[in-house]
């Protein structure tokens, strides 16, 4: 059954209140959106996979130490994933920018940036970082749908403890956009929580890493593009005009009442 879309996943963004009056009066936008929530896997042709795009900079860690590891509840455990990825040296080779595209299974799991795949482990790896992009699935080519498709884009942890691990807990939400012709595009939004910590075991300090732990929401968000009927535009205009006259009447009444009260006060002083 259709329900309202949660605000944290962001519905199509409209104009500000100041802009809306001008736009509604001057022109008629025939396209609108219906937002729905339902339980299903909308992209059944994906083979149980989700494409991931990650772009992250570690300005104080050499590229030969940086690696990507992938694990999940289906038994996948891949250390040092290198397919469709590149490492770009930063700061004269002191740091590294990792860019990669890979796929994950539609089961709970994690992928993490670490030094686990390095031939020799550094003594004190510095995991301070900036996340430029983390997105799942295809990018929606729709200008007026602004959701949490890159919620971690711009996350800056350069001021963090260099020896700390970072946990990003992601809830991935399938998202469908259907245009007025019925064509559908599939993507994923996500919500995120994070924590930072220095971990220890009985053998000493644990090598830090940047963890992205994910789970999939059973709820799908769907944006459906619909042509707005003309009567809705007329109703909006009537509401704006009616509201304007109501506010003007209230202000006029207040001013008149205040004026009469002032006149009575002045007459009282004269007597």
N, C-alpha and C positions, 0 to 999 in steps of 0.2 A: 504494500500500500504506500502511495507517495507520502512523503513527510518533508518538513522543512529541512534545508541543508544546514549543517552546523556552521556557525560563524567562523570557527577556527580554520575551516577548509576553504572559506572565502567564496562567496557567490559572485556572479559577474558584477563588476564595479560600475556604478553609475556616476553622474555628475554630482558636484557638491550642491548643498541646498541653495546657495546663491545662484549657481548656474542653472539649476533645474527649472526655475520659474521662466527664465529667458528661453531655454531650449523648448520647453513644453508649449509655450505660447507661439513661438516663431515657426516651429516645424513639427512634422509628424514622423516619428521613427517607426516604420511598420514592423520592425523585428524586435522580438523579446525572447525571454528564456523561461522555461519551466524547469525547476530544480527538483529532482527526486532522489530518494534513497531506496535501495532494494538489496536483497540478499541474493547474490549470484556471482559467478565468474564470467564477466562479459566477454573476455577474450579467450574463448575456448580453443582457438586455432594457434595459440602461442606455444603449444607443446609443453605446458607447465613451466615455462621459463619467463623471466623478466629481464629485459636489457637494462644495464646500469651504466651511467656515465659519471666518472669521478675525475675531478681536477683539483689538486691540492698542492700547496707549496710548503716545504719544510726548509726554511732559510739557513738552518744550522746543522744540516745532516747531509753528508755526501751521497751522491746518487748511487754509488756502488753498494751502499748500505740499505737503501730504501727498497722495500718489496711489498707486494700485495698478497695476502693469504685469504682463502675463502673456505668456510666451513658451513655445514648445515645438518639438519636432523635426518637427512637421507643418507648420511655417511660420507658426504663429500668432505675432503680435507686436502686442499691444494695449497702448497707453500711456494711462494715466489711466482705467482701468475704473471706471465709476460706477453701473452697474445693480445694484440690490438692495444698495446700500451707503449708509452715513451717516457723517458726521463730527461729533463732539460736542466743542465747545471745552472745554478744561480750564484751570485756573489763571488765570481771568479772560482767557481767549483766548490765553494764551501757549503752551499745549500743545493736543494733539488726541487724541481717541480715535476710532479707525477701526474700524467694524464692517461686515463685508461677507459676502455669500453669492454664490458664483460657481461655475462649473464648469471643470474642466480635462479635456483629452483623456488617454486611457490610453496615453500615450507619455511618455518622459522630457522634462522641461522645468523651468521655474521660474516663480514669481511673486514679485514683490518690492515692498516699500513704499519709496518714494523721493520725491524732488522733481523727477523727470524730466518730469512733466506740468505743472509750474508755469510760469506765463507768464514770470516772471523768476526765475533761479536765485539762491538766497541765497549769501552769501559763505562762511559756515561753518555748514551745517545740522547740527543736533545730533540724532543718531540713537539716543540712549539711549532705552530702551523697556522696557515690561513686556508680555508676551504673556499675555492672559487665557484665550484659547481658540484652538486650531487643531485642527480635526477634519475628517474625510473621510467622506462617505457619511452614512447614517442613524444616529441614536443608538439603540443597542440598549436596549430597555426591559426589561432583565433585571437584577435586583438582585444576583445572585450570580455574575455574570461581570465581573471587574474586569481589563480589559486595558489596553494602551497606546493607548487611543483619543484621548486628549488629552495626549500625552506632553510637550508644550511648555507646557501650562497652568501658569501661575505663574512662568514663566521671567523673571527680573529682571536686566536689563542697565543699570540706572540708574547703576551705578558704573563703567561702561565709559568708554573714551575717546570724547568726544562726536563726534569726527571720524572714528571708525572705522566700517568696514563690518562687517556680521555675515553669516556664511554658515551656514545651517542645512541640513545634508545629510540628506534624509529617504528612508527606504526604506519604501514603502507596501505593506502586507500585506493582501490581501483576507481578510475574515473573515465566516463564516456561522454563524448560530445557528439551530438547528432544534429546535423544542419537541417534546413527546411526541406531539402530534397530526400532526406532519410539516410544520407551517408554518415557513417560513424567513424570516429577516431578514438583510439584507446591510449590512455596514459595512466599515470599514478601520481597522486599527491601523497604527502606524508606529514605527520606531526612528529615532533622531536622533543626529547628531554635529554639533558646531558649532565655528567658529573666528571670531576677531575680528582685523581688520587695517586698516591705513591704506594705501590703494593709490595708487601714483604711475604716471604715464606720462611720455613725453618732453616733454609740454606742462605738466606739473605734477601736483598732487594731483587724483585722481579723486573726483568727487562720491560721498559714501558712500551706502549703501543697506542695507536689510535683506532678504537673499536667502533664499528657501526653494526649494532645488533638490531635485527629487524624481525618483525612479525607482520602478517597480513591481516587486515581487517576483513571480516566477512561482508561488510557493508560496501556497496558500490554507490558512488555519486554520479548522477547523470544530469548533464545539461542538454536540454532539448530546445533547439531554435524554432520559434513559432512566429508566424506573422500576426501582429497585433490587429484586432478588428478596429474599424474606424470609430465605433461607439465608445471605445475605451479612451481614445484621444479626446472626444467631445466631452466625456464625463470628467476627464482631468481638467480641461479648460473651465468647465462649469464650477468645479470644486475650487480652482484657483481664484476665479472671479468672485465666487460666493465668499470665500475666506477673506479676500481683500476687502469686500464691502463690510463684512462682519467686524473685522479689526478696525476699519475706519469708523464704523458706527460706535464701537466701544470707546475709541479715543475721543470722538466728538462729544459723547455723553460725559466722559470724565472731565474734559475741558470745560463744558458748559456748567457742570455741577460745581467745579472749582471756581469758576467765574462768578456764579451766583452767590456762593458762600463768601467770596471776597467782597462783593458788593454789600452784603448784609453786615459784614464786619465794619466796613467803612461807614455805612449809615449809622451803625451803633456808636461809633466814635463821634460822629457829628452831633448826636443827641446827648 
